[in-house]
Amino acid sequence: MKKILVIGGTKYVGLELINLLDKKKVELYVASRKKIAYKNYISIDRKNSSNLNELFNSYDFDLIIDFICY
């Protein structure tokens, strides 16, 4: 089973993608500062490098989709 991380997908297109992927046979994780009601929600601040290091040291993802654009 593929393990997918969506970063910042709590609104608009990202939220729609989460809803679509949730119906597929994937292990889906959502990482964001904004809390959403999702079983595999991970609270992170993308601007905080230690948050990102902890995230990527704790999980091994097959695909990462980043909806946060700076």
Order of alpha helices (4+ residues) and beta strands (2+ residues): beta-alpha-beta-beta-alpha-beta
